[in-house]
Amino acid sequence: MQQLIEDLKSIPGVMGAYVYHPNEGIRSNNLPPLFKTERIMETARNLAKITAAGRHNFQDLSDIFLSFEESSILCRQLADTNFVIAVCDPDINFNVLSMSLNLAMEEVNSRIVARQPENITPNTIQTPATVATPTVPASPSASSSPAPSNPANLTRELEVLGQALTKFLGPMARIVFDDAFAEWSTGRNPSANDLPALIDTLCQEIGDADKEKSFREMVREHLPQAIR
């Protein structure tokens, strides 16, 4: 599995990839440290649900490809219950990526099939029980931004922060923002005076000094009072 994701990462435009198993979690991963394990786990669980739901209507469904403003995600289920997920630049050539994945998977699938019992045919794809009857989340779009339950008096401010974060973290921004918001709002009645603390938390999650500076500058344009 590690060789598979290393082959994927060598493709121009691929930031990294990981292999997810519904029962075992993340089995291999070469994404940058910015992508925290608990967050890519949540993304993988949602993609597994989308895949299971899609195959309920389209049995020959192979890939799930989500395109965002700052990045794209490719998800494919292997010949067992593993999923390979690649995070890519938004302008990556999907056809080239898919063909490259096909070549890389030929050897992986042959090893998986060789280990299966004789009464399982090579083309059998087992859908894990944990995702057999999913509740499909709303389809994301390029304009999607994180949207936790907002205090009524801070709706605009939180929307600005969520949209700005999406510019830097792409599809992971929703999960990052939800976690940061939950941490920030716990034990307090959030107000505009507390926004600098939330911004500090989001900057820590970005984890890159130059990007943090750009994020603060972007927020300052719309919420000058929130930057201290």
C-alpha positions, -999 to +999 in steps of 0.1 A: +000+000+000+028+024+008+043+019-027+009+027-042+006+060-025+043+068-032+036+062-069+006+085-067+026+113-050+052+111-078+025+123-103+027+160-109-001+178-092-006+152-064+000+166-029-001+132-013-024+102-007-035+077+019-052+043+022-082+040+045-099+009+058-133+013+075-123-009+105-086-003+107-084+034+099-055+050+081-032+022+069-007+043+048-003+080+045+022+104+029+002+136+031+020+167+044+018+171+083-008+198+078-034+171+072-041+158+107-050+121+111-084+127+127-094+150+100-084+128+071-102+100+088-134+120+088-130+128+051-123+092+043-155+081+062-176+105+042-160+094+009-167+058+017-203+066+024-205+085-009-189+055-028-214+030-012-243+052-020-231+058-056-227+021-062-262+015-050-274+033-081-244+029-104-228-005-099-199+002-122-189+034-104-151+035-101-139+069-089-152+097-068-137+130-079-144+162-059-132+195-073-127+225-051-113+260-057-080+252-041-077+214-044-093+182-057-098+148-041-098+114-059-112+084-041-113+048-053-121+016-036-096-012-041-105-049-048-111-053-011-125-029+016-096-004+013-100+030-002-071+050-018-076+088-016-054+113-033-054+151-026-044+171-057-040+205-072-073+219-085-061+219-121-048+183-122-057+163-153-082+138-140-078+114-169-041+112-165-044+107-128-070+080-132-049+061-158-018+064-136-038+050-107-050+021-129-014+012-137-003+014-101-033-007-089-028-036-113-001-050-092-018-042-059-051-058-069-033-089-082-018-094-047-051-088-030-070-112-052-043-139-047-050-137-009-088-141-013-105-174-006-113-195-037-150-190-035-146-152-040-142-143-076-115-118-086-141-091-096-159-092-063-158-059-044-170-062-009-187-032+005-179-029+043-209-032+065-202+001+082-209+020+050-236-003+034-266+020+042-251+054+044-266+088+049-251+107+020-238+142+031-246+172+010-224+174-021-196+199-017-190+226-042-161+249-051-178+277-032-184+255-001-171+270+032-172+257+067-205+264+084-208+253+120-237+264+142-231+301+144-239+325+172-266+348+156-246+380+162-214+365+145-228+349+114-211+373+090-178+372+108-177+334+109-186+331+072-157+354+064-133+333+084-146+301+069-143+314+033-108+327+039-097+294+055-110+275+024-086+295+003-056+280+022-068+245+032-092+236+004-116+207+012-101+201+046-111+236+057-146+226+068-133+200+092-105+222+105-129+251+110-156+230+128-129+216+152-115+251+159-149+266+164-159+239+189-127+244+209-130+282+208-167+283+218-165+258+246-171+274+280-179+309+267-206+329+251-188+339+219-187+376+210-168+398+185-141+404+212-133+367+212-126+365+174-088+371+177-085+339+197-104+320+170-082+335+143-051+325+163-064+289+165-070+288+128-035+301+121-021+273+142-040+248+121-026+264+089+009+257+102+028+278+076+041+312+086+037+328+051+002+314+047-008+325+082+003+360+073-017+359+041-047+345+060-046+373+085-043+399+058-073+385+039-093+386+071-082+421+079-097+433+046-132+423+058-129+422+096-102+448+106-115+448+142-108+411+146-070+414+139-050+424+169 
